[in-house]
Every structure is written in structure tokens, then in C-alpha cells.
């Protein structure tokens, strides 16, 4: 209960027979403050301040500053945001629980109460990132993959079971249930939250932060939510408000409605392109206008999901009748829906399509102009109209083929060999006749036939076929972005039905998979009678989780893999996901394209990206005639008819009735007990991290950085996928050497994501992405650098070089270009950086979450002066760096710049500590140390 109410905002809202305490926004009226025209998202933040005002972290001046927000001003006012709850997924959740367990021990060591290390806000963790597509194309693929998942992850799951019992207000959604964001959208989100305090029921907006950057998916429900790093989430779990600057808000006006043939995926790729071009990193985006009512809730969620792809913190839709319809559709209780409506209307949060709130910037889109689109081959914002897809592919391929031809002698590409499977991969039923790919031997830019022929291969079942540059080797209906959307999912199934009835087959070199975001999807497929058609094309259920989109695509068909590596082919994956960064989907797949689920099916039929789907056939039907995409594309009215006939709210009610219980495997797991976790020294999954070793009760003063060396010199758009360990553990990697030394066989290496609770594995995988290009080691790819502790500065792994620098007492820095750290909110991108010995990062610009995470781990983010880069300053990365002026932080100030001397070059670098709270984290050596010391008293 808040201790202050400077504006007399506390009031009562009665809904039916229940009364709720609320904090009315219209109470903030003095000094001509215009609350009514605030954007929806700013009203949510304002209510948060009103309810949590305490005169210290949140004052009446903070409330006035937000109520009187100037949309044209640059952000400079810090506020403290207190989310209602925290959402975790298992890849980021396991290390968060590991850190909490270590904090309890550290609390004991410092003489404090370990019981204080306990969630003070509700925490819900969904295990969805661990399933890997080992088995596909057969009816038991789901059961086999779940079985293998449990075999691999037994230690992790037992650890999470311990956490569920040891910590209060911590719930776990077991494996095989769904993707965290879809579960959050369909079940966990309340829209209006309720809590009891001293016998009084309070109602307030549901808000949350999550350890996955796609947490904004629930923005489509009107829930203010965004992704944070695991370390920020831990602080929120421990009751620490999240420090943030009052943001700029981009108003995105929608008009019209989607035309026939365009899908929600096409819409979101269009919006992604527009907003990335507009530069919305760190801003709030809010959709408004008459076109909002024409956007179904599932489409709104799809748009919100892609916020990280264009860089905004949130992409929010206000509450309206469509929100209520979706809540009823997904089985929310009637009294909850009534509360949402009453609260939104009482607080001025109900959408008015004619209103023009005050915004910092404005964009507009006529939905009728959206055309079928894909994005690729390496960034989600690189939208391509489907009509231009073949030409765009050929243009991109020229670069990949040229790079392959120009690789230096002795080039050693890291190969993904480590996805284990108990049985060989299954390929489904191959067609009776050997299928040849569409003729795609035209040159990428010249239009001339290449000199060599496509590569013939013979699959294990005897099928003969050819593959070449551009062959589609992965086709995956995957990811929370689209599998939460019944319209595009049903469109994919209907397209499969039409294709099967025409006599088409998937191409036999394509690894196909279906990984829905919740069990509801397979329920409505079954009710519609469409499952057999998907299975006939190899789109069998492989799991309910985030698979191909995060690199859990599993091994390619062995003969296909061999041909790719022997001939250095630039092959393709197509997926209905949100991420297609280099090296993310599969180490052997260089080109990756995002698209709608029905287009994923279409490209699986074609087997190649080198095709014009508007003019070239997908294949020949059973009558021997060419079949084109237009022949099997389902009409929007047909899709909607099947959706209406096949999906009912009882599916959601039944599917989530006992969501935290789990199956027999989960319930029978042996579970450790006790307030303090007993670490197993033999464990290679959960190890006590070193963050609190020899930690004093009070922090030591911060120091300048002297004699630093460059660990990596990187270019633009280096993502957290390049930095953070992800995907498979290659057999020739430092992480593999460590696991081998621990007695782990290669087939049991599992993935980096599954081993995020073991810092020894993760340090060795940081900056080890097979597509990372470190300019200190030109002509190479992967986690390589030069070791300047040796006179000949040899090329070695980044991990080995970092050990040499640490042994010599040499601090390290990273040099980077624009948009450093874009992508997923991976806390290990910051944790690994710190544990490698990096003291500072110097980049041209940062993505929001990663910059914040670096500070959360005590790494100083610096920025080149405006218009300057490593290149313009003549930096090679071979210099010794001295960074002075950092000590000013000991005076409780934040210096605007620090002095950098790199060899003979000297310049002022901008200090990217943006708030006083971030400065406190840095002074303490990180956010966890800051929270721990505050809880000691």
C-alpha cells in the first residue's frame, strides 16, 4: 500500500458486487496538466507513479513531470516503474534462478537474512526454449522430441522444480505446454490486475517485464510490457523499481483494412521496415486511429511481438471492444472482462478512434496498401515484396557466393555437429518419384547459367534429387510471432490441404516442422480435420516451444548437410519467426527468410528461393499439370469460415485449466529441497556463479581504465546473437573442450541455451558465433582474435586470448559500429562480456536492452562522438587504450564524456550512463551487487 497520495487520487470503482480501490488519473489536474490527451501508454505509466508514490523513489514532482509531458522534448527525466509481474522463459529463467540461489548464499556470507532474496512480485516462468527438432516428418515426432528434451535437461528441470518450491510467488509452466509469449497472451495476462492489501481489493493496469525481448507481444492486449535482461528482471523480482527516462512516443495511425491475399505477417513486416527506417530505438510506439478496429487482436499481438525487430521498447494498442472479444474468446472469466471494461472507461483508457493524443512523432499506414512480403536474408527489417523475392534473392546470393570463392586458404568453418538425437533424424514419407528442384541454375546477377551443375544427392531412403545454392533446406512453422495467430495458422493448413489434393509433395531435401505456440493450435487443427494434410507434407508436430526461430532447428538431413559442406553451398531456411540473423537458425544455413506460415508451406513445396511464386509453378500435380501458388492459396473468406467453425473458447479454458501441473514426467522429477541450493560440483548445467566472490559489504571506488587492449573490433549491426552463446556447441569450440574434459560426450553437449546456468560453458561461447567477423583477425569468421600478450600476436580464440589478458592483468575493451547489441534481450551477452575481462565497450550506437545489461554487469558503455567512428579516427584495434575521467562517478555525478587515448589518437567519448540508478549499478559493480547490499540492512 502506498504511503502517499499527494493528489487525492485514491478512489473506489464498483463492478457488479465487488468494489476496488483505484487511483484516478483525472485527479491530477493542477497547474493546467492535461492528462486527457496523454497517449494511452503514458497514462499507464502515470497510474503506476500515482499508486506507488512514496516521496523517495517516486515523488509528486515525478507525477507532475509525467502528467505535463512535453512530447517534443528529448528524454531527460528519470522515473521509477514498478511492474505488476515478471515473466521468464527457461533459457533466461535458469540463470536468473541460479543468480538468486547464489545471492542467498552471498547474503548468508555477508551476515544477512537469505529469506530476503525472494520474489516480491509474481513471477511466472514458461519452459519453452529447450525442445530441439531432432525428429521430424513422422507421427511420433512430438513424443520423441519431448523424451529427448527431458533426457538432456533433467538437471535444469530439477533445479527449476527446486526454485518453484524454494521461492514464494514463483510458478513454472512445464515443458510441452507452449511458447512463453503465447501463454502470456492467451492465459497469464490480466489486462487489469487485482491484488489484496489489508483486506482491500485494488485494481490497476496489468504491466510486466520479461526476460525475452518479445515480451511486448501482450502490448496487443493493452498491457504495457517489455523485454529486459535477466539481471534487470531479478531486480524487479526483488522489489526494485525499474529506472527509466520518460520516453518519446511515436503515434502510428492506422486506416483502412488489409486487402485479399495479405496476411498479418505481411503487415508486421511492413511495419517493421517503416519503424526501423524511422529510428524508434528506445521509444514507445502507440497505434491509434480508425484503422485500429480493423486489426484483430491476434494481428495486434503479432505487431507487438516484433517490437525488438524495429527497436522500440513497446508497440501498444489501447483497450477496446476487440480486446474484450479476445478475452472472452480465450476463456477469461466474465467478471474479469467486466472489470477490464469498467476500469478502462473510468480511467480514460478506452480507445476513441477519432482522438488525436499528443505524440512526439507520427507515422501513418493505410492497411489496404500492404502486399505479400518476406524479409531476409539476414535481418527482419529487410522487407521484400513477394513479387520481388526471386530478384532480391539472386542479388543477395551474389555476395554469399563471392564470399565463398574469396575465403583464404586454410579457412576453417565451424560446423554444427552437436545436436544429439537418440535415433537418426526421420524424413517422413518420401514421394514415389524422385523430385527435381525447380530449375534455379541461373546466375545470381548475370542471368547466365553457372558453370557447374546442381549437386546430386541420394537420401537414405533411396530418393535421388539435386540441391544447389538457394535450396530451401529448412521450412519451419515456428515462433510466437505467428503461431498465436489463428488466421495465418489456418491459412497454412488450408494451403496444405489444397496442395495435397492437387497431388503436390514437399521437396525431399527440406526439413519441415510444425511447432505451435500452444496446444490450442493442434486442437483446432484436429477439429477442422486439417492435421492429415500438414502431416502429408512433413509438417508434423515437433513440439510446443520456440524451436527453429532460436536455433533449435536440429540437424539437417545428413546427405543434405554433407553436400552443403563439401560444396560450400549457400542454402536457405524459411520460417514464420521473428529473427533471421546470421548464424542463428543453423550454422550451415547462410540465408534465412521470415514469412507467413502459408508461405513457409509454399516454399517447402518449391524447395528453392530461386523461384517467382507468381509466374513459376510449385510443381506438377497428380494430373501432370503445373500447379501455381494461386491455385492453392486459400481465400480470406474461406480461412475465416474455418476459423469460426473450428475454434471455440472452451479450447482455451480446457487447455489452460491446469497449466502449472505438467505431465507425468514433470510431476515425477526428483526435486531438491531447502532454502539454500546444494550445488553439485559435477553438474555441467547449474554451477555457482562467481559474481559475489570476495564481495565487500561496501563497494570500492570506481577507477579509470589504463593499459587496455582490444578484444574485438566489430562492424555495424552486431547483434546479441553474435555476442551471446546460442544454438549448438560445435565440437571444435572452447566450450566443447571444457565439456569433453568434464566427461561429456559430444552427443550430450546439448545447446548453449540449455547450459546458461553454467558460466564456464557460457564464457567460452561468448563472441563465438560462427558468423562473427572480428576485424582484428581479418579473413576469418567465428570467435577468433589476436593475443597481444605475445610478441607475434597470434590468432587464437577469443576465450583463450581473454584468459591470457586476465593472467597478465590487462583490461579489455570492445570496439563496435552502429546498433551494437540489437536483437534478443540476452543477459549472457553482457555477463559473458564481463567475465571475459571487458571493462568498457566503445560503439557508435547501442540497442536499448544490451546497453542497459552492460551497465547491469558493471561494464561501461561509451559512444564515439557524433560523426566519428573507429575508421574515421584511424583506430586499428592494435592500440593500447587509456580511459580517464571515469573516477568522476565517485562524486555522485555522471560525466558527460571521458577522455580516451588510443595510441597516438585522443578523443572524448560519450558516457552512456543515462540515469542516476544506472550510475549506482556501475558504482556497485553491477545491479545484483547493488540489490544485495541494499537488502543487507
ZAMARGU-4260 file (C-alpha; in steps of 0.2 Angstrom, whole numbers, plus 5000, padded with zeros to 4 digits):
<rodrens>
0) 5000/5000/5000 | 5007/5017/4995 | 5011/5029/5009 | 5007/5045/5000 | 4993/5052/4989
5) 4998/5070/4985 | 4984/5072/4973 | 4970/5063/4982 | 4969/5051/4968 | 4963/5036/4978
10) 4945/5031/4974 | 4933/5017/4973 | 4927/5008/4957 | 4912/4996/4959 | 4910/4982/4946
15) 4895/4971/4950 | 4895/4967/4968 | 4914/4970/4970 | 4922/4986/4975 | 4940/4990/4970
20) 4952/5003/4976 | 4959/5013/4961 | 4970/5028/4958 | 4961/5040/4947 | 4971/5049/4933
25) 4959/5063/4932 | 4964/5068/4950 | 4980/5075/4943 | 4973/5092/4937 | 4983/5106/4945
30) 4994/5118/4935 | 4984/5115/4919 | 4990/5097/4917 | 4982/5089/4903 | 4980/5071/4907
35) 4966/5068/4895 | 4977/5070/4879 | 4991/5059/4885 | 4995/5044/4875 | 4987/5028/4882
40) 5004/5021/4887 | 5009/5037/4896 | 4993/5036/4906 | 4998/5018/4911 | 5014/5025/4917
45) 5006/5039/4926 | 4994/5027/4936 | 5010/5017/4941 | 5018/5033/4948 | 5002/5038/4957
50) 4999/5021/4965 | 5017/5019/4971 | 5021/5037/4976 | 5032/5036/4992 | 5041/5053/4992
55) 5058/5045/4989 | 5059/5034/4973 | 5043/5042/4967 | 5038/5060/4971 | 5024/5072/4967
60) 5036/5081/4956 | 5039/5065/4946 | 5020/5063/4944 | 5018/5081/4938 | 5033/5079/4926
65) 5024/5064/4918 | 5006/5072/4918 | 5014/5088/4910 | 5024/5078/4897 | 5031/5088/4883
70) 5030/5077/4868 | 5044/5087/4859 | 5057/5086/4872 | 5071/5074/4872 | 5070/5062/4887
75) 5079/5068/4902 | 5068/5065/4917 | 5070/5049/4926 | 5055/5039/4934 | 5054/5023/4943
80) 5042/5010/4935 | 5036/4996/4946 | 5029/4981/4935 | 5015/4971/4942 | 5023/4954/4937
85) 5038/4946/4929 | 5038/4934/4915 | 5053/4922/4912 | 5057/4909/4899 | 5069/4895/4903
90) 5084/4900/4894 | 5085/4916/4903 | 5075/4910/4918 | 5088/4896/4923 | 5102/4909/4925
95) 5090/4921/4934 | 5086/4907/4947 | 5105/4902/4948 | 5109/4920/4952 | 5095/4921/4965
100) 5102/4905/4973 | 5119/4912/4973 | 5113/4928/4981 | 5105/4919/4995 | 5122/4911/4999
105) 5131/4928/4997 | 5118/4935/5009 | 5122/4922/5022 | 5141/4926/5019 | 5138/4944/5022
110) 5128/4941/5038 | 5111/4944/5031 | 5094/4935/5030 | 5093/4924/5015 | 5074/4924/5016
115) 5075/4942/5009 | 5081/4935/4992 | 5063/4931/4987 | 5052/4937/4973 | 5041/4952/4979
120) 5032/4952/4963 | 5023/4937/4955 | 5035/4928/4944 | 5029/4915/4930 | 5042/4905/4921
125) 5037/4895/4905 | 5049/4881/4899 | 5048/4883/4880 | 5066/4886/4874 | 5073/4868/4877
130) 5065/4857/4864 | 5075/4854/4848 | 5069/4847/4832 | 5078/4831/4832 | 5064/4821/4824
135) 5053/4827/4811 | 5041/4821/4797 | 5034/4807/4807 | 5019/4805/4818 | 5028/4802/4834
140) 5040/4817/4832 | 5032/4826/4847 | 5034/4812/4859 | 5052/4808/4854 | 5057/4826/4855
145) 5050/4828/4872 | 5058/4812/4878 | 5075/4818/4871 | 5072/4835/4879 | 5070/4828/4896
150) 5085/4817/4894 | 5096/4832/4890 | 5088/4844/4903 | 5085/4833/4918 | 5097/4844/4929
155) 5089/4860/4923 | 5072/4855/4926 | 5076/4848/4944 | 5084/4865/4948 | 5068/4874/4942
160) 5057/4862/4952 | 5068/4867/4967 | 5066/4885/4963 | 5047/4883/4962 | 5047/4876/4980
165) 5060/4887/4987 | 5054/4904/4982 | 5037/4912/4985 | 5026/4919/4971 | 5036/4909/4958
170) 5027/4897/4946 | 5033/4886/4932 | 5024/4881/4917 | 5031/4864/4912 | 5039/4859/4896
175) 5027/4854/4881 | 5014/4867/4885 | 5018/4882/4874 | 5029/4897/4870 | 5030/4910/4884
180) 5023/4924/4874 | 5008/4914/4868 | 5004/4908/4885 | 5006/4925/4892 | 4994/4932/4879
185) 4981/4918/4880 | 4981/4915/4898 | 4993/4924/4910 | 4989/4942/4906 | 4975/4950/4916
190) 4974/4967/4907 | 4968/4974/4923 | 4977/4967/4938 | 4970/4964/4956 | 4978/4962/4972
195) 4973/4962/4990 | 4981/4973/5003 | 4975/4974/5021 | 4958/4966/5016 | 4956/4979/5002
200) 4955/4974/4984 | 4965/4985/4972 | 4963/4986/4953 | 4977/4993/4942 | 4984/4990/4925
205) 4992/4974/4922 | 5011/4978/4917 | 5025/4966/4916 | 5043/4964/4911 | 5050/4948/4904
210) 5067/4940/4900 | 5063/4939/4882 | 5063/4953/4870 | 5047/4948/4863 | 5038/4951/4879
215) 5029/4966/4870 | 5018/4953/4862 | 5005/4957/4875 | 5005/4975/4870 | 4992/4969/4858
220) 4980/4967/4873 | 4984/4984/4880 | 4997/4978/4893 | 5012/4989/4895 | 5026/4976/4894
225) 5044/4975/4888 | 5059/4964/4887 | 5073/4966/4900 | 5089/4957/4904 | 5089/4943/4917
230) 5098/4954/4929 | 5085/4968/4927 | 5071/4955/4929 | 5080/4949/4945 | 5080/4966/4952
235) 5061/4968/4948 | 5058/4951/4956 | 5066/4958/4972 | 5055/4973/4973 | 5067/4986/4964
240) 5058/4998/4953 | 5065/4999/4935 | 5073/5016/4932 | 5069/5023/4915 | 5068/5040/4906
245) 5051/5047/4902 | 5051/5041/4883 | 5046/5049/4867 | 5031/5041/4860 | 5028/5038/4841
250) 5010/5039/4836 | 5006/5026/4822 | 4990/5030/4814 | 4981/5016/4805 | 4967/5017/4792
255) 4959/5006/4780 | 4959/4987/4781 | 4970/4973/4774 | 4967/4968/4756 | 4964/4950/4750
260) 4979/4940/4749 | 4989/4950/4763 | 4992/4942/4780 | 4996/4948/4797 | 5014/4943/4794
265) 5014/4954/4778 | 5008/4969/4789 | 5020/4966/4803 | 5035/4965/4790 | 5029/4982/4783
270) 5028/4990/4800 | 5045/4983/4805 | 5053/4991/4789 | 5044/5008/4792 | 5048/5009/4810
275) 5066/5003/4809 | 5068/5016/4795 | 5060/5029/4806 | 5073/5025/4820 | 5062/5021/4835
280) 5075/5013/4846 | 5071/5016/4865 | 5055/5024/4860 | 5037/5019/4864 | 5026/5016/4849
285) 5007/5018/4850 | 4994/5013/4837 | 4978/5024/4836 | 4965/5029/4823 | 4950/5022/4814
290) 4960/5008/4807 | 4964/5000/4824 | 4946/4992/4825 | 4950/4983/4809 | 4965/4975/4816
295) 4961/4959/4825 | 4969/4956/4842 | 4980/4942/4835 | 4986/4954/4822 | 4989/4967/4836
300) 4999/4954/4846 | 5009/4949/4830 | 5014/4968/4828 | 5018/4970/4847 | 5029/4954/4846
305) 5040/4962/4833 | 5045/4977/4843 | 5063/4971/4846 | 5065/4969/4827 | 5062/4988/4824
310) 5069/4993/4841 | 5055/5001/4851 | 5053/4997/4869 | 5034/4994/4867 | 5021/4994/4852
315) 5005/4996/4861 | 4987/4995/4856 | 4973/5003/4868 | 4959/4994/4875 | 4943/4992/4865
320) 4929/4981/4861 | 4941/4969/4851 | 4951/4967/4867 | 4935/4962/4877 | 4931/4950/4862
325) 4948/4942/4863 | 4947/4940/4882 | 4930/4931/4880 | 4937/4921/4865 | 4952/4914/4876
330) 4941/4909/4890 | 4944/4923/4903 | 4931/4924/4917 | 4916/4936/4914 | 4919/4946/4930
335) 4937/4949/4924 | 4931/4955/4907 | 4918/4966/4916 | 4932/4974/4926 | 4943/4977/4911
340) 4929/4987/4903 | 4924/4996/4918 | 4942/5001/4923 | 4947/5006/4906 | 4932/5018/4903
345) 4933/5025/4921 | 4952/5029/4918 | 4951/5036/4900 | 4960/5021/4894 | 4946/5016/4881
350) 4951/5019/4863 | 4942/5033/4854 | 4946/5031/4835 | 4943/5049/4832 | 4955/5055/4846
355) 4972/5063/4842 | 4983/5061/4858 | 4999/5071/4859 | 5013/5062/4852 | 5032/5066/4849
360) 5032/5059/4831 | 5019/5052/4819 | 5018/5039/4806 | 5003/5033/4796 | 4999/5017/4786
365) 4984/5013/4775 | 4982/4995/4778 | 4975/4992/4761 | 4992/4996/4754 | 5000/4981/4762
370) 5006/4967/4750 | 5013/4949/4752 | 5030/4951/4759 | 5045/4941/4766 | 5061/4948/4775
375) 5079/4942/4773 | 5091/4935/4771 | 5099/4941/4787 | 5088/4955/4795 | 5070/4956/4800
380) 5068/4974/4794 | 5074/4970/4776 | 5057/4968/4769 | 5055/4961/4751 | 5038/4961/4742
385) 5035/4943/4737 | 5034/4949/4719 | 5052/4954/4720 | 5058/4939/4730 | 5067/4930/4716
390) 5077/4945/4710 | 5081/4950/4728 | 5087/4933/4732 | 5098/4932/4717 | 5106/4949/4721
395) 5109/4943/4739 | 5116/4927/4733 | 5130/4935/4723 | 5138/4942/4739 | 5137/4925/4748
400) 5144/4915/4733 | 5158/4928/4730 | 5162/4927/4749 | 5164/4908/4747 | 5175/4910/4732
405) 5186/4923/4741 | 5189/4914/4758 | 5208/4912/4761 | 5217/4896/4761 | 5216/4886/4777
410) 5199/4894/4781 | 5191/4883/4794 | 5172/4885/4796 | 5164/4879/4812 | 5151/4866/4808
415) 5136/4862/4818 | 5139/4844/4823 | 5132/4844/4841 | 5113/4842/4841 | 5111/4825/4848
420) 5097/4813/4844 | 5094/4795/4851 | 5089/4790/4834 | 5094/4796/4816 | 5083/4810/4810
425) 5067/4805/4802 | 5062/4812/4785 | 5044/4807/4783 | 5037/4798/4768 | 5046/4802/4753
430) 5036/4803/4736 | 5037/4788/4725 | 5046/4798/4711 | 5062/4807/4713 | 5058/4825/4713
435) 5069/4838/4704 | 5070/4855/4710 | 5064/4870/4700 | 5077/4874/4688 | 5087/4888/4698
440) 5104/4887/4690 | 5103/4904/4683 | 5117/4916/4689 | 5113/4927/4703 | 5116/4943/4694
445) 5122/4939/4676 | 5107/4928/4671 | 5119/4916/4664 | 5119/4898/4669 | 5133/4894/4681
450) 5147/4883/4675 | 5144/4869/4687 | 5128/4858/4688 | 5117/4857/4704 | 5124/4844/4716
455) 5116/4827/4715 | 5112/4818/4732 | 5105/4801/4736 | 5095/4801/4753 | 5094/4787/4765
460) 5078/4780/4758 | 5085/4780/4740 | 5077/4796/4734 | 5088/4805/4721 | 5087/4824/4720
465) 5098/4839/4716 | 5102/4854/4728 | 5111/4870/4724 | 5113/4887/4730 | 5096/4894/4736
470) 5089/4877/4740 | 5077/4878/4755 | 5083/4865/4767 | 5073/4871/4782 | 5054/4876/4782
475) 5048/4879/4799 | 5031/4885/4806 | 5038/4891/4822 | 5039/4906/4834 | 5027/4915/4845
480) 5025/4929/4832 | 5014/4919/4820 | 5008/4903/4829 | 4997/4913/4841 | 4988/4920/4826
485) 4974/4908/4821 | 4971/4916/4804 | 4988/4913/4797 | 4990/4896/4805 | 4973/4890/4797
490) 4979/4898/4781 | 4994/4887/4781 | 4984/4871/4785 | 4971/4875/4771 | 4985/4879/4759
495) 4992/4862/4763 | 4975/4854/4761 | 4974/4861/4743 | 4992/4856/4739 | 4989/4838/4744
500) 4973/4837/4735 | 4982/4843/4719 | 4995/4830/4721 | 5010/4841/4727 | 5023/4835/4739
505) 5036/4844/4749 | 5054/4843/4741 | 5063/4829/4750 | 5079/4839/4754 | 5068/4851/4765
510) 5067/4848/4784 | 5049/4853/4789 | 5042/4856/4806 | 5027/4862/4815 | 5030/4870/4832
515) 5014/4879/4838 | 5014/4891/4852 | 5001/4882/4862 | 4991/4866/4862 | 4976/4876/4856
520) 4983/4876/4839 | 4983/4857/4837 | 4966/4857/4845 | 4958/4867/4831 | 4968/4859/4818
525) 4961/4842/4824 | 4943/4849/4825 | 4945/4857/4807 | 4951/4840/4801 | 4967/4848/4793
530) 4981/4839/4803 | 4982/4825/4790 | 4986/4837/4776 | 5000/4846/4786 | 5007/4829/4790
535) 5006/4823/4772 | 5018/4837/4768 | 5030/4833/4783 | 5023/4847/4794 | 5021/4835/4809
540) 5020/4842/4826 | 5038/4843/4833 | 5035/4852/4850 | 5026/4866/4858 | 5040/4878/4860
545) 5052/4891/4852 | 5062/4879/4840 | 5069/4885/4824 | 5067/4903/4827 | 5080/4902/4841
550) 5092/4890/4833 | 5084/4874/4840 | 5082/4868/4822 | 5091/4852/4825 | 5102/4843/4812
555) 5099/4844/4794 | 5096/4829/4783 | 5113/4821/4784 | 5115/4819/4765 | 5110/4837/4763
560) 5122/4843/4776 | 5136/4833/4768 | 5133/4841/4751 | 5132/4859/4759 | 5149/4857/4767
565) 5158/4848/4753 | 5152/4861/4740 | 5151/4877/4751 | 5133/4879/4746 | 5123/4895/4751
570) 5107/4887/4756 | 5091/4894/4764 | 5079/4892/4778 | 5061/4899/4778 | 5052/4901/4794
575) 5037/4910/4802 | 5048/4918/4815 | 5054/4935/4820 | 5073/4933/4819 | 5084/4928/4805
580) 5101/4935/4810 | 5117/4927/4803 | 5121/4910/4811 | 5105/4910/4822 | 5094/4897/4813
585) 5108/4884/4809 | 5127/4885/4807 | 5126/4878/4789 | 5112/4889/4783 | 5118/4906/4777
590) 5102/4914/4771 | 5086/4915/4781 | 5069/4922/4777 | 5055/4927/4788 | 5037/4924/4781
595) 5019/4919/4785 | 5015/4901/4789 | 5006/4898/4772 | 5022/4904/4763 | 5033/4893/4773
600) 5022/4878/4766 | 5023/4885/4748 | 5042/4887/4749 | 5043/4869/4756 | 5034/4863/4740
605) 5045/4873/4729 | 5061/4868/4738 | 5071/4884/4732 | 5071/4903/4734 | 5076/4905/4716
610) 5058/4905/4710 | 5045/4918/4706 | 5029/4912/4715 | 5018/4922/4704 | 5024/4915/4687
615) 5033/4899/4690 | 5024/4883/4696 | 5027/4875/4713 | 5027/4858/4705 | 5017/4846/4695
620) 5000/4839/4701 | 4994/4821/4700 | 4987/4825/4683 | 5004/4830/4677 | 4999/4849/4675
625) 5008/4863/4683 | 5002/4869/4699 | 5004/4888/4704 | 5003/4896/4721 | 4987/4905/4715
630) 4979/4888/4713 | 4981/4883/4731 | 4981/4899/4740 | 4965/4900/4751 | 4953/4914/4750
635) 4952/4925/4766 | 4934/4921/4767 | 4937/4903/4767 | 4950/4904/4781 | 4938/4915/4791
640) 4924/4902/4789 | 4935/4888/4795 | 4942/4898/4810 | 4924/4902/4815 | 4918/4884/4814
645) 4933/4876/4822 | 4939/4887/4836 | 4929/4890/4852 | 4933/4897/4869 | 4932/4880/4878
650) 4948/4875/4869 | 4957/4889/4879 | 4948/4885/4895 | 4952/4867/4895 | 4970/4869/4888
655) 4975/4881/4902 | 4964/4873/4916 | 4980/4865/4925 | 4994/4874/4916 | 5006/4873/4930
660) 5004/4854/4934 | 5013/4846/4919 | 5013/4829/4913 | 5019/4813/4922 | 5037/4816/4918
665) 5037/4833/4926 | 5027/4828/4941 | 5039/4813/4945 | 5055/4823/4944 | 5065/4821/4960
670) 5066/4838/4967 | 5080/4845/4979 | 5073/4853/4995 | 5079/4868/5006 | 5081/4886/5007
675) 5099/4886/5001 | 5103/4876/4985 | 5116/4862/4987 | 5127/4864/4971 | 5133/4849/4963
680) 5151/4851/4958 | 5149/4838/4945 | 5135/4847/4937 | 5138/4854/4919 | 5121/4863/4919
685) 5120/4873/4935 | 5135/4880/4944 | 5138/4893/4957 | 5142/4909/4948 | 5157/4920/4953
690) 5149/4937/4954 | 5149/4938/4973 | 5166/4930/4977 | 5175/4941/4990 | 5162/4954/4988
695) 5164/4968/5002 | 5149/4975/5011 | 5153/4992/5003 | 5158/4995/4985 | 5176/5000/4981
700) 5178/5017/4972 | 5177/5016/4953 | 5193/5018/4944 | 5199/5024/4927 | 5204/5011/4914
705) 5223/5010/4910 | 5233/5000/4898 | 5218/4991/4890 | 5218/4981/4874 | 5205/4977/4861
710) 5197/4960/4862 | 5187/4963/4846 | 5184/4976/4833 | 5167/4974/4826 | 5157/4982/4812
715) 5138/4988/4812 | 5123/4978/4817 | 5132/4966/4828 | 5118/4958/4837 | 5117/4949/4854
720) 5116/4933/4843 | 5134/4937/4838 | 5139/4940/4856 | 5129/4928/4867 | 5131/4910/4866
725) 5117/4902/4857 | 5112/4887/4846 | 5123/4871/4845 | 5140/4869/4853 | 5152/4865/4839
730) 5165/4851/4843 | 5180/4862/4839 | 5175/4875/4851 | 5182/4880/4868 | 5165/4876/4876
735) 5166/4858/4868 | 5184/4856/4875 | 5178/4861/4893 | 5163/4848/4892 | 5174/4835/4885
740) 5186/4837/4900 | 5171/4835/4911 | 5167/4818/4903 | 5153/4824/4892 | 5151/4815/4875
745) 5148/4826/4860 | 5131/4818/4858 | 5126/4825/4875 | 5133/4843/4873 | 5116/4850/4871
750) 5114/4868/4866 | 5122/4884/4874 | 5104/4890/4879 | 5102/4874/4889 | 5118/4877/4898
755) 5115/4895/4903 | 5116/4891/4921 | 5134/4886/4919 | 5146/4901/4917 | 5161/4890/4912
760) 5152/4885/4896 | 5145/4902/4893 | 5161/4912/4895 | 5169/4900/4882 | 5154/4903/4870
765) 5154/4922/4871 | 5158/4930/4854 | 5160/4913/4847 | 5146/4914/4834 | 5152/4906/4818
770) 5147/4922/4808 | 5156/4934/4819 | 5169/4944/4809 | 5182/4952/4820 | 5192/4965/4811
775) 5207/4961/4822 | 5208/4944/4813 | 5204/4948/4795 | 5198/4934/4783 | 5191/4924/4797
780) 5174/4920/4804 | 5169/4914/4822 | 5176/4918/4839 | 5194/4922/4834 | 5205/4937/4839
785) 5223/4941/4841 | 5233/4939/4858 | 5244/4955/4860 | 5251/4947/4876 | 5263/4938/4864
790) 5275/4947/4853 | 5269/4939/4837 | 5251/4942/4842 | 5244/4926/4835 | 5226/4922/4830
795) 5218/4912/4843 | 5200/4910/4851 | 5193/4925/4860 | 5191/4914/4876 | 5209/4909/4876
800) 5215/4927/4872 | 5205/4933/4886 | 5212/4921/4899 | 5230/4927/4893 | 5225/4945/4896
805) 5217/4941/4913 | 5233/4932/4918 | 5243/4947/4913 | 5231/4959/4922 | 5227/4968/4906
810) 5209/4975/4905 | 5199/4974/4889 | 5188/4984/4878 | 5177/4981/4863 | 5176/4992/4848
815) 5160/4992/4838 | 5149/5001/4825 | 5131/5006/4824 | 5116/4997/4833 | 5128/4987/4844
820) 5118/4973/4854 | 5102/4973/4844 | 5091/4958/4845 | 5086/4947/4859 | 5087/4953/4877
825) 5101/4940/4881 | 5109/4944/4898 | 5123/4932/4894 | 5129/4944/4880 | 5133/4956/4895
830) 5138/4943/4908 | 5150/4934/4896 | 5157/4951/4891 | 5161/4955/4909 | 5168/4938/4913
835) 5179/4939/4898 | 5188/4954/4907 | 5180/4968/4896 | 5179/4984/4906 | 5171/4995/4893
840) 5163/4995/4876 | 5165/5009/4863 | 5152/5009/4850 | 5144/5021/4838 | 5126/5017/4845
845) 5118/5004/4856 | 5102/4995/4856 | 5092/4999/4872 | 5092/4982/4881 | 5110/4977/4878
850) 5117/4994/4884 | 5107/4993/4900 | 5113/4975/4903 | 5131/4980/4901 | 5129/4993/4915
855) 5120/4979/4925 | 5135/4969/4924 | 5147/4983/4928 | 5153/4986/4910 | 5155/5004/4905
860) 5146/5008/4888 | 5154/5023/4879 | 5149/5030/4862 | 5160/5038/4849 | 5157/5057/4846
865) 5144/5061/4834 | 5150/5058/4816 | 5166/5049/4822 | 5169/5030/4821 | 5184/5019/4823
870) 5188/5021/4805 | 5187/5040/4804 | 5198/5040/4820 | 5211/5029/4812 | 5209/5015/4825
875) 5215/4998/4820 | 5212/4989/4836 | 5230/4986/4839 | 5232/5001/4851 | 5233/5002/4870
880) 5219/5011/4877 | 5218/5023/4892 | 5201/5029/4898 | 5201/5044/4911 | 5188/5053/4919
885) 5178/5038/4925 | 5183/5042/4943 | 5170/5057/4942 | 5157/5044/4946 | 5163/5043/4963
890) 5157/5061/4966 | 5139/5055/4963 | 5139/5063/4946 | 5138/5056/4929 | 5151/5064/4917
895) 5145/5068/4900 | 5161/5062/4892 | 5178/5053/4897 | 5195/5055/4889 | 5201/5041/4878
900) 5219/5039/4872 | 5222/5025/4860 | 5240/5025/4854 | 5243/5042/4846 | 5224/5046/4845
905) 5215/5055/4858 | 5196/5060/4859 | 5181/5062/4870 | 5169/5048/4871 | 5151/5050/4877
910) 5146/5041/4893 | 5130/5031/4890 | 5125/5030/4908 | 5108/5038/4906 | 5100/5038/4923
915) 5106/5040/4941 | 5101/5022/4945 | 5112/5016/4931 | 5126/5026/4939 | 5123/5017/4956
920) 5123/5000/4947 | 5140/5004/4939 | 5147/5010/4956 | 5142/4994/4964 | 5150/4983/4951
925) 5133/4978/4944 | 5114/4978/4948 | 5114/4962/4958 | 5128/4968/4969 | 5118/4984/4972
930) 5102/4975/4976 | 5111/4963/4988 | 5119/4977/4998 | 5103/4986/4999 | 5094/4971/5006
935) 5108/4969/5019 | 5101/4982/5031
</rodrens>
